Amino acid sequence: MGAERDGSAGRGPGTVARRAIRTTLAACGGFYLFLYGLDEPVAATYALFGVVSMAALSHIPGTGRQRAAVMVRTTPAVWLLVAAGTYLAVRTWAAVAGMLLIGFVLAFVAAAGPRAAGASPGLQLLYIMPSFPPYAPDTLGQRLLGVTVGLALLVLAELFVLPEPRGPTYRRLAAEAGTVAVRCAAELNRPPYALSAASVAAVHAAGESLRPLRVDEADRPAGPGLRDRALAHTGLTARTLLGRLLHLPPPPPGKAPLPPGAELLDSVGRAVAESAALLSGAGGGNEEALHLRRLREEAGDRAEHERQGLTAARGRRRAALLEVADAAVAYTTAAELAVRGRRARIPGGVDAIRFWYAGRGAPLLWWHRLVAHAGPRSVYFQNAVRIALALGAARTIAGVESLPHGFWAMLAVLSLTRTTAAQTKATVRQALAGTLLGALLAAGVLALVGGRTTVYAVVLPVVMVVAFRVGPVRGVGWAQGMFTLVVSFVFAQLAPVTWRLAEVRIMDVIIGSMVGVVFGLLAWPRGAQAELHRAVAELLEREAEAVERTTAAVVAGAAGITPDDRALQRALALAESAYAQRQGEPRAPAAGAPDWQAAVMTGHHVLWGSRRLLARSGPVLDPAHRDRLGGRTAELVAEMYAAARRAVAEPAISAPAGGAAAPGGPAAADGVRAGAVAADGTGAGDAARAVDGAGPGPCPDTPESVAPSRYFGALAWLESLTVDVDRVLAPCRTAPDKRK
C-alpha cells in the first residue's frame, strides 16, 4: 500500500513503526467496537477501511498533529464521497460515470500541494467502497457512522499515541537565511567591502537549505493559499538576496562607498533582520521595512531623473545595490504576507504585479492554481486523466463481470499505478509476486482455522502492525502480500469464508494491475520526463523573448510600463510542476541533460528583472551603449535558444531502454528559429566568456566610461542571466554531443 512519493523525510523505520501502531489501534478499535460490541458489521467495515484509506493508502506528510489537521479538514469531503458512492451504486454506468468525474477531480487536486496529493488516494477509496453492490441506501447512516468513528479514532491516535518531533519549518529556514543576509550586508558595508570565506560558505548553506526538496513535504510551502504562496516567495527572495549580496561589486579601489549606497545597504540589513525576527516569532514590527522601501524608491527616482551619467565602476555598483535593495524589499514584503496573511501591513498597491495574490481570498487563489494546470501540458492534468480512466475501466470490468470483492481491483489500480509506464510495470511485477505468496499463506490459514473467528480477531492486530510496518520499508511486494493477509482475516470475521477468498484476491489484483499497466502505456507513458523537456524548452524560449523585449525598451528609452508576461508565468508554472514530479520518478540515463532547476530559477530572474527595468523610464541610449547592450542581448538570447534546443532534443538521447523519443512540443515546432540563432552548436562557455567581458565587444566598458543608470541596471541583469544560463548548460558540456 501507499501512494507514490519522493524520498522525503518521515519515511524512516522508526517513523513508519509509530504510524503502523497508530493505524492498527484506530482500525482495530473501531472494527471491534462495532462488530463485537454493537453487532454492526457495516459500520465495522467502514470504520476499519476508513482508517486504512487515510492512514495506509494515503501518504499525508508531516507529524501526527499535521496529519490529524488534514484529516479533520477532509472529513466533510469523506461524508460526501461515501454518500455519492452509495447512491451511484444503483447502476454500473452511474458508478462508472461517478468514478470518471470524481476520480479526475480527486487526482487533479494534487496541484494544490503535497498535503492534498497525499490525501487523494484515500479519498478515492472512500468513494470506491460504497459504489459497489449491494445497492443499499438504507445503510448510509451506518456507513457514515462507521467511517466517522474510524477517522475520529485515527485523529486521536495521531495526536496522542507516540507523537513525533517536528523538524525545522520553512519559516524558520527563511528566517535563518535572512540572518545570514544581515551578516553579509554588515560585512559588505565595512572595509575591505567583501565577504569572508565563512560568510560565503554560510550563504551557500542557507540557499541550499531553502530548496523545497530538502524540506519535509508537510512543511513545503506548495499550497495555493495566500500564506503558502507568500512563504514560497519568501524563500525565493531570500535565495535571490543572498545571491545578490554574494556578487555585489566592491567600490572603486582606494575609495569608500558613497553615503547613499552605504545608507541603503545598512537599511537592507536592518529591514531584513526585522523580517527574520517576524518569521521566527521574535518580533512584530515593520518600520525598518517601510524605511527601506522609501530609500529604494528614492534611489530609483534619482537614477531615473539624473541628467549626468555614471562611470562604469560606480554605475555597476549602484545597479547591483539597487538589485540588493529590491530583493530585500521583496523579502520583507513576502515575509509580512507569510506571517500575517490578509492582515499584512504593506502599502496599498505596492508591488501589485509581483505580489498579485496579496489580499485575494482562498477560493480565488485555488481557482487560479487549478486553471493554470487545466490542460494536457500539465503533469497534474495528465496524472488525473490517467488515474480516472484506469479507475473507470476497472469499475466497468468489475460491474460487467460481477467480480466478487471488485473494489480490490480498484484498490490495485490506485496503489500500483505510477506516473510512468516503466514504473507501473516494475511495481506490478513485485505486487503480483507478493500477492501470490500472501494469498497462498492466507489460503492455508483459512483452510486450517476455518470459521473460528476468535483466532482471526486475536491475530489481526499483529498482522496489521507487521503489514503497515514492513510494507513502506520493504517495498510494494511485501505491502501487497501482507495486506492480502489483512483483508482475508477481516472478511473472515464478517462472514463465513473459505480458502477461495485468497483466490478471489489474486484475481482482483491481477485485473487491477493489468488495467494500470494498459493505461500507463496509453496515457503519457513517460511521465514527467518528456513533459519536463518540453516545458523547460518552452520556458527558455519565453525567457529569451522577454529579454529581447526588455532590452529593446531600455535602448529606446521607453517610459515605464507594466509588461504582459502571462506567457512566461504559465511556462514557468508548468516547468516547476514537471520538475517537481520528476524528482519522484526513476532516473533514466541522461548524461548531458540541462540543469533543470537552474532553468526554473532563471525564469524567476527574468520575470523579476524585466518588471523592475520596465517599471521606470530612462533616456535613449547613445549608439555606443546601444550597440554594447544589443550585442550582449544577442549573445544571451542565442544561448537561451541553444539551451531550449538542447532541452527539447534530450529525450531522444537519454530515453530509457525500449522507450520512444518524446514528440516535439512547441519548442520543437520552433526549432527553425532556435537553429537559426545557434545553428553551429556553440558551447555556452564561449558565449559566457564574451558576455563577461573576456572577449571583444561592440563597446567595451572602461572604468571611465559614462552611461545612464538604466543602462547599468540592464547590463547587470544580463550578466546575472548569463551566469544562470551558463549553469543551465554546464552539464551538457561534460558529456559528448550525440545529436545526429
Disulfide bonds with the S-S distance in Angstrom:
none
